[in-house]
């Protein structure tokens, strides 16, 4: 590879590295802002849980909906920045975008089970049970 070609390749790599750094910085800023906004809802849920020892399914669903909306917006923001950086990676970006959206939805769908699990556990712990282990005859 000639010096001129090497210098052009180095410049392209430097440009991609700089754009990637800007993308990561922008995504981190957006994430920080969204997390700060979502903390209020999480704190309300925590206060209610501490107060009543119950998870309010409606409040939890509201929090999950906010996280879902913000998470998808964050994914789209990062993808938008990546597309601007280099259009040749289109297919890979499209696959990763789809996977990221699917993973976020799967995790949040599983998280929606948390109120029922937590409330069921609280019920079991608060209900009077036998004084000790019972023996069963076989």
C-alpha positions as CSV (number, residue, x, y, z in Angstrom):
1,X,0.0,0.0,0.0
2,X,1.4,3.4,-1.0
3,X,1.9,6.2,1.5
4,X,-1.0,8.2,0.0
5,X,-3.4,5.3,0.2
6,X,-2.3,4.5,3.8
7,X,-2.9,8.1,4.8
8,X,-6.4,8.1,3.2
9,X,-7.2,4.9,5.0
10,X,-5.9,6.3,8.3
11,X,-8.0,9.5,7.8
12,X,-11.1,7.4,7.1
13,X,-10.5,5.3,10.3
14,X,-9.9,8.5,12.3
15,X,-13.2,10.0,11.0
16,X,-15.2,6.8,11.8
17,X,-13.6,6.7,15.3
18,X,-14.5,10.4,15.9
19,X,-18.0,9.9,14.6
20,X,-18.4,6.8,16.8
21,X,-17.2,8.7,19.8
22,X,-19.7,11.5,19.1
23,X,-22.5,8.9,18.8
24,X,-21.6,7.3,22.1
25,X,-21.4,10.7,23.8
26,X,-24.7,11.7,22.4
27,X,-26.4,8.4,23.3
28,X,-25.0,8.6,26.8
29,X,-26.4,12.1,27.2
30,X,-29.8,11.1,26.0
31,X,-29.8,8.0,28.3
32,X,-28.8,10.1,31.3
33,X,-31.6,12.6,30.6
34,X,-34.2,9.8,30.2
35,X,-33.0,7.9,33.3
36,X,-33.3,11.1,35.4
37,X,-36.8,11.6,34.1
38,X,-37.8,8.0,34.7
39,X,-36.4,8.0,38.3
40,X,-39.4,9.9,39.6
41,X,-41.7,7.1,38.5
42,X,-39.4,4.5,40.0
43,X,-39.2,6.4,43.3
44,X,-43.1,6.7,43.5
45,X,-43.3,2.9,42.9
46,X,-40.6,2.3,45.6
47,X,-42.4,4.5,48.1
48,X,-45.7,2.7,47.5
49,X,-43.9,-0.7,47.9
50,X,-42.3,0.4,51.1
51,X,-45.5,1.8,52.5
52,X,-47.9,-1.0,51.7
53,X,-45.6,-3.9,50.9
54,X,-47.4,-4.4,47.6
55,X,-46.5,-3.6,44.1
56,X,-49.1,-1.6,42.3
57,X,-49.5,-3.3,38.9
58,X,-50.8,-0.1,37.3
59,X,-47.9,2.0,38.5
60,X,-45.5,-0.7,37.5
61,X,-47.0,-0.9,34.0
62,X,-46.7,2.9,33.7
63,X,-43.0,2.7,34.6
64,X,-42.5,-0.2,32.1
65,X,-44.3,1.8,29.4
66,X,-42.0,4.8,30.0
67,X,-38.9,2.6,29.9
68,X,-40.1,0.9,26.7
69,X,-40.8,4.2,25.0
70,X,-37.5,5.7,26.1
71,X,-35.6,2.6,25.3
72,X,-36.9,2.4,21.7
73,X,-36.2,6.1,21.3
74,X,-32.7,5.6,22.5
75,X,-32.1,2.7,20.1
76,X,-33.5,4.8,17.2
77,X,-31.3,7.7,18.1
78,X,-28.1,5.6,18.2
79,X,-29.1,3.9,14.9
80,X,-29.8,7.3,13.3
81,X,-26.3,8.4,14.3
82,X,-24.7,5.2,13.0
83,X,-26.5,5.6,9.7
84,X,-25.2,9.1,9.3
85,X,-21.7,7.9,10.0
86,X,-21.6,5.2,7.3
87,X,-24.3,4.1,5.0
88,X,-22.5,1.0,3.8
89,X,-23.3,-0.8,7.0
90,X,-27.0,-0.7,6.3
91,X,-27.9,-4.4,6.5
92,X,-25.9,-5.0,9.7
93,X,-27.4,-1.9,11.3
94,X,-30.9,-3.0,10.3
95,X,-30.4,-6.5,11.8
96,X,-28.9,-5.1,15.0
97,X,-31.7,-2.5,15.3
98,X,-34.4,-5.2,15.0
99,X,-32.6,-7.4,17.5
100,X,-32.2,-4.5,20.0
101,X,-35.9,-3.6,19.8
102,X,-36.9,-7.3,20.2
103,X,-34.5,-7.7,23.2
104,X,-35.9,-4.6,24.9
105,X,-39.5,-5.8,24.4
106,X,-38.7,-9.3,25.6
107,X,-37.0,-8.1,28.8
108,X,-39.8,-5.6,29.5
109,X,-42.5,-8.2,28.8
110,X,-40.8,-10.5,31.4
111,X,-40.5,-7.6,33.8
112,X,-44.3,-7.1,33.7
113,X,-44.5,-10.4,35.7
114,X,-42.7,-8.8,38.6
115,X,-45.7,-7.3,40.4
116,X,-47.6,-10.6,40.5
117,X,-44.5,-12.5,41.6
118,X,-43.6,-9.9,44.3
119,X,-47.2,-9.7,45.6
120,X,-47.5,-13.5,45.6
121,X,-44.2,-13.7,47.6
122,X,-45.4,-11.0,50.0
123,X,-48.7,-12.9,50.5
124,X,-46.8,-16.1,51.3
125,X,-44.4,-14.5,53.7
126,X,-47.2,-12.6,55.5
127,X,-49.7,-15.5,55.8
128,X,-49.4,-17.6,59.0
129,X,-48.1,-21.0,58.2
130,X,-47.3,-24.1,60.2
131,X,-45.0,-23.6,63.1
132,X,-42.4,-26.0,61.7
133,X,-41.8,-28.5,59.0
134,X,-44.5,-31.1,58.7
135,X,-43.7,-34.8,58.3
136,X,-45.5,-36.8,55.8
137,X,-45.8,-40.6,55.9
138,X,-45.0,-42.4,52.7
